[in-house]
Amino acid sequence: MTATNARPTARDTGTGGAARDERAGSGPGAGSDAAQHDTVASVVRQWRAVHPELDTGPMEVIGRINRCAALLQQAEDAPLRRAGLSRAEFDLLGALRRTGHELTPGELARETFSSGAAVTKRIKQLTERGLVERRGDTRDRRVAHLRLTDTGRDLVDGILPEQLAYETAVLSVLAPQGQGDLAALLADLLSRLEGRMGALRA
């Protein structure tokens, strides 16, 4: 859920990521001309030429997810950029706004799927901008409690409608039904992956 300046590279689509587009009738989007002529498809053709014995099916999904993410990151988020915020910073501000109460840096890290070091750096920057304020714990000086300032809350509330409109425009390349189908598929994939990645890495 973060915005970076990452640029899509061959590695983005070549290691975890391309699609089998020429196996008749197989794979997601097999009947779609767009799906069969995207940049990931050419990477799969190259891999199939090098290793025709391997099933490149997983690249159809993983590769296209990676490629879409890289393109979205490359484009950045226009409303956030105008406000001088990165996606990661907005996610942090949004976590403080939507939960409606103070959070510790550790809780913010979990809410935003970020490392503790990254949260610490962003909090410092946002505090200096007057968007976040910290309160020391009365029982443990090592613990900080973070909350939005009035300025930070107003900024989030002002940006959110514009950001949602921007994201709606980005997704307008898909029909509403397609957006719903994609959301459902991604939700299913995410729910199955969450909690299992540790086992897959072992």
C-alpha positions in Angstrom: 0.0 0.0 0.0 2.9 2.3 -0.6 3.9 4.6 -3.4 7.5 4.6 -4.5 9.5 5.9 -7.4 10.2 2.3 -8.5 10.4 1.7 -12.2 9.4 -1.5 -13.9 12.4 -3.5 -15.0 13.0 -6.8 -16.7 13.4 -8.3 -13.3 9.9 -7.2 -12.3 8.4 -9.3 -15.0 11.1 -11.8 -15.8 11.5 -13.6 -12.5 8.1 -13.8 -11.0 6.4 -12.4 -13.7 5.1 -13.0 -17.1 2.2 -14.8 -18.7 1.6 -17.8 -20.9 -0.4 -16.3 -23.7 0.0 -18.8 -26.4 -1.2 -22.0 -24.7 -4.6 -22.3 -26.4 -7.5 -21.6 -24.1 -5.4 -21.7 -20.9 -4.7 -19.1 -18.2 -6.3 -15.9 -17.1 -7.4 -13.7 -20.0 -6.8 -16.4 -22.6 -9.6 -15.0 -24.6 -8.5 -11.4 -24.3 -6.4 -9.8 -27.1 -5.1 -7.3 -24.6 -4.0 -10.0 -22.2 -2.2 -11.8 -25.1 -0.3 -8.8 -26.3 0.9 -7.2 -23.0 4.6 -6.8 -22.2 4.5 -9.7 -19.9 3.5 -12.1 -22.7 6.6 -11.4 -24.6 8.7 -12.3 -21.5 6.9 -15.6 -21.3 7.6 -16.4 -24.9 11.3 -15.8 -24.2 11.3 -18.1 -21.1 9.4 -20.8 -23.0 12.0 -20.7 -25.8 14.8 -21.1 -23.2 13.0 -23.6 -21.0 10.1 -25.2 -23.0 9.9 -28.0 -20.4 8.8 -25.7 -17.6 5.3 -24.6 -16.8 5.3 -20.8 -16.9 1.6 -20.7 -15.8 2.3 -18.9 -12.4 4.0 -16.1 -14.4 0.6 -15.3 -15.8 -0.7 -14.1 -12.5 2.4 -13.1 -10.5 4.0 -11.3 -13.4 1.0 -9.3 -14.3 0.4 -8.3 -10.7 4.0 -7.2 -10.4 3.9 -5.3 -13.7 0.6 -3.5 -12.8 2.1 -2.6 -9.4 5.2 -1.2 -11.0 3.3 0.9 -13.5 1.0 2.3 -10.8 4.1 3.1 -8.7 5.8 4.7 -11.7 2.8 6.9 -12.4 2.6 7.9 -8.7 -0.6 9.3 -7.2 -1.4 12.7 -8.6 -3.4 14.1 -5.6 -0.8 12.8 -3.1 2.1 14.3 -5.2 0.4 17.7 -5.2 0.1 17.5 -1.5 3.8 16.6 -1.2 3.1 13.1 0.2 4.2 9.7 -0.8 1.7 6.8 -0.8 3.5 5.4 2.2 3.1 8.6 4.1 -0.5 8.9 3.2 -1.1 5.3 4.3 0.4 6.2 7.7 -1.8 9.3 8.0 -4.8 7.3 6.9 -4.2 4.7 9.5 -4.2 7.3 12.2 -7.4 8.8 10.8 -9.4 5.6 10.1 -8.6 3.9 13.4 -9.7 7.1 15.3 -7.3 6.8 18.1 -3.6 7.1 19.0 -1.2 4.4 17.8 2.3 3.4 18.7 5.0 3.2 16.0 4.8 -0.6 16.3 1.0 -0.5 15.8 1.4 1.8 12.8 4.0 -0.6 11.3 1.5 -3.4 11.5 -1.4 -1.3 10.2 0.6 -0.1 7.1 2.6 -3.3 6.5 5.9 -1.4 7.0 9.1 -1.9 8.8 9.7 -0.2 12.1 12.6 1.7 10.7 10.5 3.0 7.8 7.7 4.1 10.1 10.2 5.9 12.4 11.6 7.9 9.4 8.2 8.8 8.1 6.9 9.9 11.5 9.9 12.2 11.9 9.1 13.8 8.6 5.4 14.1 9.2 6.0 15.5 12.7 8.3 18.1 11.3 5.6 19.1 8.9 3.1 19.5 11.7 0.8 16.7 10.6 1.5 14.2 13.4 2.3 14.8 17.0 3.6 12.4 19.6 2.9 11.9 23.3 5.1 10.1 25.7 3.8 7.2 27.7 3.4 8.1 31.4 4.5 4.6 32.4 7.2 3.8 29.8 9.3 6.6 28.4 10.4 4.4 25.6 6.9 4.2 24.2 5.4 7.0 22.0 1.8 7.5 21.2 1.0 9.1 17.9 -2.0 11.0 16.6 -2.9 13.4 13.8 -2.8 17.1 14.4 -5.8 19.2 13.3 -3.8 20.1 10.2 -3.1 16.4 9.5 -6.7 15.4 9.9 -7.9 18.2 7.6 -5.3 17.2 5.0 -6.4 13.5 5.0 -10.0 14.4 4.8 -9.3 16.8 2.0 -7.2 14.5 -0.1 -9.3 11.3 0.3 -12.1 12.2 -2.0 -9.7 13.4 -4.7 -7.5 10.3 -4.3 -10.5 8.0 -4.7 -11.6 9.9 -7.8 -8.0 9.5 -9.2 -8.1 5.8 -8.5 -11.5 5.5 -10.1 -10.1 7.1 -13.2 -7.1 4.7 -13.2 -9.4 1.7 -13.1 -11.8 3.1 -15.7 -10.0 1.0 -18.3 -12.0 -1.9 -16.9 -15.8 -2.2 -17.0 -17.5 -2.1 -13.6 -18.2 -5.8 -13.7 -14.5 -6.5 -14.5 -13.4 -4.3 -11.5 -15.7 -6.3 -9.2 -14.5 -9.6 -10.6 -10.9 -8.5 -10.2 -11.5 -7.2 -6.6 -13.0 -10.6 -5.7 -10.2 -12.6 -7.2 -7.5 -10.5 -5.5 -9.4 -10.6 -2.2 -9.5 -14.4 -2.4 -5.8 -14.6 -3.3 -4.8 -12.3 -0.5 -6.9 -14.0 2.1 -5.3 -17.4 1.2 -1.8 -16.0 1.2 -2.0 -14.1 4.4 -0.6 -16.3 7.2 0.9 -18.8 4.8 3.9 -16.9 3.4 6.0 -17.9 6.4 5.4 -21.6 5.5 6.2 -21.0 1.9 9.5 -19.3 2.8 10.5 -22.1 5.1 
